[in-house]
Amino acid sequence: IYEQLLPYTAAITSPIKDKKSFTQAKTYEEFIKKINKEEELKKLRQLRYKVIGEIMQAMTIENLKQGEDFDGLLSQINTKSYRLSTRNLTRYINQCKVAKGACEKRINHVTQMKRI
């Protein structure tokens, strides 16, 4: 299970103080719960940007896989890209999209609560 979570924890490292709260998520479900409990707008926005980056990278690798010489390219790609290439990218992309949606929903909620 830990191997499946590596991309989630790698996606959310940021210069934000207290970044460990997200990186310590042991499961995808726990990761989503932490997003839904977060109160700091800055952390939520940063996390959203990181998740978008993960989606873009995973989609690029998925497109490369459909190319002819993927194995040749794979030797030149960094370790994180290799880990992504060996997992179910469609599922991972969908999970990232759900996490992005959860961030956006939470950003809207926190923004509305600050207006009141």
N, C-alpha and C positions, 0 to 999 in steps of 0.2 A: 504493500500500500504506500509506503514512504516514497518509492520510486515514482509513483503516479503523482505525488504531491509536489515533487521538486519544481515543476514549472510554476505552480501557484506561488510557492515561496520565492522563487526567483523573480517572478513578475512584480512583486510588491516591495522590493527593497528600494528605499528612497532616503533622501537626506532629512526627512521629517523626524523630529524628535519622537521617541516612543514607537519606532517602526516595528519593534518586535511583536506587538500585539497581533498584527496580521501574519507575520512570518511564522508564528508559532501555531498556526492552524494545522491540525493534524489530518483533517479531512476536508473535502470540498464543501460539505454541508456546514461544517464549523466555520469555514472561511466566509460563507454567505451569511451566517448568523452574526459574525463579527461586523460585517458590512452593515447589516440591518440595525446594529446597536450603536454604531459610531455616531458621535455628536459633532465632531470637528469637521467643518466644511473643507478646510484645506487638505486634510488627510483623505477625505472622500474624493476630492478632485484629483489629487495626485494618484490615488489608487486607480481611478477610472482611466487616466492617461496610460498607466502601466499596463492595464488589462487590454486597452486598445492596441498597444504595442505588441503584446502577446498574440492578439488576434491577427495582426498584420504579419508577424513573423511566421505563425503557424500556417496561414494561408499561402504565403510565399513558398514554404517548404512543400506544402501539398501540391502546389502548381509545379514545382520542380520535380516532384515524384512522377508526374505525368510525362515529363520529358524523357528523351532517349538515354542520356548519359548521367542518370542520377547518381549511380555509384561512384563515378569519377568525380562528380561535384562534391559528393558527401565527404570525401577525404580532405577537401579544402574548407569544409564548414566547421564552425566552432563546436565545442562539446554540447552546449545547450541545444543547438540546432540538431545535432545528432540524436539527443534524447527525444526531442520532439518528433523526429522523423521515424522513430521506432515505435511510436504509440499510435493509438487510434486518433488521428488528427481531426476527423469529423466530430467525434465526441468531445474532444478537447476544445475545439473552436466553439461548439455549442455551449459548453460549460462557461467558457470565457464570455460569450455573448450574454448569458444569464447573469454572470457576475457584473458585467458592464451595466445591464439593465437595473440590477439591484443597486448599484452605485448611483445611477441617475435618479432612481426613485427616491433613494435616501437623501440625495442632494436636494431634490425638490422639497422633501418633507422638512429637512433641517432649515432650508431657506425660508419656508413658510412659517416655521415656528419662531424664527428670529424676527419676522415682521410683526408678529403679534405682540 
